[in-house]
Amino acid sequence: MAHHDPRDYVLGQELRVRILTTGAETSGRHDVVEAIQFPDTATPLHLHTRYEERLFVVEGECTLWIGPEMVQLRPGDYYAIRLNTPHAIKAGPNGCRSLLVTSPAGFAELIARAATPAHLAGPDTEIDLERFAAVSSELGDQILGPPGTVPADL
């Protein structure tokens, strides 16, 4: 039987996530995940109403649309996304590996509840959008537009 890490997840063909620290392990103060966004994929335009997201790029690069700004992030770059700020992230041509810290904890729970355990994922795995939307809204996230939408489109 292949070894699998219960902390490894995928969100469709866009994102691979390893939960490094859960909210349960920090009394809800924060969580930490390693996120690998596949080349040229984009997140939906969204915002968080209950937690701030801090993004530290380890490898590759990404473009972050945040409110009225567009920022290019490369290895070693860091960005703090404040509450209630519409944002979208698109990986560069070689993808992007980053550490995401949310405080108070929130994102790791979304992944654990709405993503596919990596050992069950295959080349055709898709995001269960209904489940993802339901858990997102329960955790205070708002999806504002499909991948490719940026804040200026609102």
Secondary structure, DSSP 4 states (H G I P E B T S, - for coil): -----TTEEEETTTEEEEEEE-GGGGTTS-EEEEEEEPTT-BPPEEEESS-EEEEEEEEEEEEEEETTEEEEE-TT-EEEE-TT--EEEEEEEEEEEEEEEEESS-HHHHHHHHSEEGGG--TT----HHHHHHHHHHTTEEEEE-TT--GGG-
